[in-house]
């Protein structure tokens, strides 16, 4: 099977990588996360106006580039390599996929233009306790959503809620505050999130995007998992490269520690984990358009592989850097925290192993 990219895909990878190398400073992004707005709106605007990647996988009818899973994989790996904290997965992958299947072209156009940032308050998946009931021409929402990533900076929310025996998908403008309580937080990997409480939140009838959103939400979970698999590969490639470079510079007993055979073996093991993860990444990407059971099996295999690799590569990178590997001053510590978060995001290794077994 030919895994080589087309010339257009190679150009996309080079363009995104060069943009991030020139414009995305790690120290600046961490400062924005901790003391600023939680993200860099000017970078997001660059994604829209200069790169066009916010619409890379959306149809041309909404201003997109009509790309597919491979283009998305290329973009996510580059974003992971630069440790981008802006809500690309939440807005473009999760919300974008849900909106595309719902036919909500107006919001898709806003995403492409960089005007909309959308948080998905639906990541409890099966265990949906938020309810929605009709009251005249309105819907009334009650319940809670925990740790909704990007909610504090979002212009819109997509919310899953039970409407009897179905799970509906609702959209609301975050300017709607009556009945909505937002408790912001910062996650361990420096992303913005919030706990949301809906207490008699009233929405118009057309706020219901999808009456029975279960299948679309399942697909969104797999698309999100595949996206962070690609992000993790980008993270691990950077972590491995930085670790190899550090061992060439760090000396002990008058020689670089990279000359120690035991450490060479350790880094070879890290390299093998990265390459196995990349193979799993390709598998998940190629099966995203397959029928649901095939797609789910491939994504679970990739996510379980990534979870193991992320822990092995991250922990060994920190050990090879010594105690300074966990400090805020060194990039490796920030990458390690993101890899740790990815290990559990969209389902733990154990959850995906169980699902894979059930589907096999």
N, C-alpha and C positions, 0 to 999 in steps of 0.2 A: 504494500500500500504506500502511496506517495504522500508524505507528510510535508513536503516543501510548500512554501507560500508562493502565491502569485506575485508578480512585480508590484501590483497595486497594494497587496497586503504588506510586502516588504517596505514599501514607501510609507504606509500607515505606521508601521512599527517604528521606523526611523524618525518620522515627523513627531510622533508623540514623545519618544525618548529624548529627542533634542529639545523639545519645548520644556519638558520637565527638568532636564539637566540645567537649562539656562534660567528657568523661572521658578522652580520649586525648591526653596531652601528649607532644609529640615528644621533648623533652629527657629526660623520665622514661623513655620507651621505649628511648632510646639508652643511658641509664645502666643499665637492666635488661639490655640486650643485652651490654654491655661489662664490667660489673662485678657484675651480679647473676645471676639464674637464667637469663637469656637470653630471658625473656618475662615477661609480667605475668599470673599466674594469676587475679588478681581481675578483670581485664578479660575474660578467657575465661569466668569465672563469670557476668559481666554479659551476655556474648553469649548464654549459655544461659538464665539466669533472668529477665533483664529484657527482652531483645530476642527471644529464641527463634530467632535466625538459624542456630544450629547444626543445627536440624532443619527449616530452611525448605523444603528440597527432598525431605525424607523423608516416607514415608507416615504417615498418622494412627495406624496400628496400632503405631508405635514412638514416638509422641509428637510426630511432625513436623507440619508445616503443609501438606504435600502440594503444595508449589509446584513450579515448573518452571524451565527455563533462563532465562526472563526475570527471574524473582525473583532467581536466582543472579547474573545480570548486574548487576542493580541493587545488590545487596549488595557484590559485588566492586569495582564502581566507587567506591563509598563508602569501602571499606577502602583502596583505592589512593590515594584523595584524602587520606586521613589517614595514609598510609604505615604501616599496621599490619603488625607483624612476627610476630604470633601465627599459628600454623600452620593457618589456615582452609583454604587450598587443599589442603594435605597431608591434613588430617583429614576435612574435609567433602566436598571435591570428589573427590580421588583415592581415598582409602580408602572414603569413603561410597559412591561409585559402585560400587566393586568389591564391597563388602559387600552392597549392595542387590541386585546381580545374583547374588550367591552365596546370598542368602536368610538372611544372618547377622543376624537381627533383634535378638539380645541385645546385640551390640556396637553396632548402630545406636542402640539405646535408650540405651546409655551415652554415645555421642557427643552425642545430643540433650540429655541431662541435664548435659553438661559434665564427666562423670567420666572420659571416655576421650580421650586424645590419641594419634592413630595416625600413624606414619610409614610410608611406602611404600618398601620397599627393592626396587624393581623398575624403576627409571628408566633402566637400560641398555637396556630394551625387547628388541630382537632378540638382542643379543649376551649371552645369559644363560650364565654359566660356573659359577655356583653349582649344586651337585648335591644331590639328595636320594635316598637309597636306603632301602629297607625292611629292618629288622632285627627280625624277630619282629613284635610289635605296635607297634613304634615306627618313626619316620622319623629318619634321621641326615643332618644338613645339613653340607656342607663348601663353603667358598669365601669370596669377599669381595664386599662392596658398598661402593662409593666415594661419599663425600659425600652421605649420606642425610639430607636436610633434616628437621629436627625430631626426629631419632633420640635425642639426649641428653635430651629432655624427654618422650618418648613413653611411654605406658603399655603400648602394644602395637606390634608390627611386623607388616606384611604383607610377606612375602618370596617372590619368584619364584625357582624352582629347577627344574632339569631332572630329570625322573623317567624317564629313557630318551629316547624320541622325543617327549615332551610337555613343556610347561612348566606346572608346578603352582604353585598359590598357597597359601602356608602362613601361619597366624597364630600368633604367640607373644607371651606376656606378657613384658615386658622384665625382670621379676623373675627370669626364667630366665637364669642367668649361666654355668652350667657349659657350656663350649664356645662362649661368645659373648664376644668382645672388642670394646669400644667405645672409639674414639679420637675424643673431641669436638673440634670446631673451630668457628670463627665465620667465616661467609662474608663476602665483600666488602660485601654489602648488609645486614650486621648480623643475619643469621639463624643459628640454631643448626643444626649438622649434625655428622655423624660418619662415619668409616670403620668398617665392621663386618667382623669376621672370624668365620666359623663354622668351628669345628674339632671335628668330631664332636658337634655340638649335637644332642641327642636330644629329639624331640617325640612326643607321643602320636599315635595313628592319626587322631584327629579334628581334628588341627591342619591337615590338608589340607582347605582350603576348596573349591578347584576343581581337578579333575584336569587339565583342559585349559583353561588360562586365557588362551590367546593372544588370542582375539577380545575378551575383556573388558579385557585390558591395552591393546590397541590403542584401544579406546573410551576408556579412562581417560586415555591420552595426549592424545587429542583434547579431552576434557573439561578436562584440566588446561591445555592450550594456550589454549582458549577462555576459561578463567577468568583467566589472567594477561593476556590481551588486554584484558579488561574492567578488570582492575587497572591496567594501563598507561594506559588512557584516563583513569581517575581521577587517576593520577599526573600525566599531561601537562596535564590541565585545571588542576591546582593549580600546576604549574610555570609555565604560561603566565600565569595570573592574578597570581602573585607577581612575575613578570618585568615585566609591564605596570605593576604598582603601583610597583616599584622605579624604573623609568625616569621615572615621574612625580615621584618624590622626589629623584632624583639630578640635580644641576645641573652644568652645564659652560658656561663663557662667560656666566654669569648667567642661563641659562634651563634648564628641565628637559630632559634628553636625550630625553624622549619627543617633543619637538617636532622632532627631527632626522628628516628625511624618510627617510634611509637606514635608520634604526632602526625607523621605522614600517613600512617595507616588510619588514624582517626579521621583525617580530612578526606581520605579516599572513601571511607564509609559514609561521610556526609555527602560527598559527590554522588555516590550510588543512590542514596535516599532521594536526592534532588532529581536525578534522572528517572527513577521509578515514579516519583510524583508527577513529573512532566508527562510520562507515558499515560498515567491515569487521567491527567488533565485532558489529553487528546481524546481519550476514550469518552469521557463525559461530554466534551464539546461535540464530537461527531454523532452522539446519540441524543442530543437535545431535541431533535425534530422527529425522533422515533416514536412509536406508540408508547403509551404511558408506562407499562410494565418494563419494557426494554430500557426506556429512559431512566426510570427510577433505579433499576439495577446498576446501570453504568454510573450514575451519579453517586449512589451509595458506595460502590467500589472505590471511586475516586476520592470521596470524602473520607472514608476510612483510611485509605492510603496516605492522604495528605495529613490527617490527624497524627498518624504515627511519625511521618517524616518531619512535620513541623516541630514536634516535641524533641525528636532526636537531633535535628540540625540546630534548633534554637538552644538547647541545653549544652550541646558540645561547643557551640560558638562562644557562649558565655564562659564556659570552663577554660577554653583555650585563650580567652582574653584575660583570665584571672578575675579578681574582685572588681576591677574597673568595668567589666562587661555588664554589670547591673546598674551602673551610674547613669544619671540623666545626661551627663556631658558626652557620652559615647553613643553613637547611633545604634550600636548593636543592642543596647538595652531596650530601645524603643521598638526595634524590629522583633525582639523576643516577646515583648508584651503583645504585639499584634498577632504573632504566630500563635501565642497561647490562646488569645480570644478566638481566632479562626478555628482552633481545635474543637471548640464547642458550639460555634455559631451554625445555625441551620441543622442542628442535631449532632450529638456527640459521636465518637467512634463506635461506641457500643450500640447506640440507636441505629446507626447505619449498617453495622454488621448484622443486627437482628433483622432489619428490613431486607438486606441482601439475601440472607438465609431463607426468609419467607418467600421471596420472589424466585428463588433458584429451584 
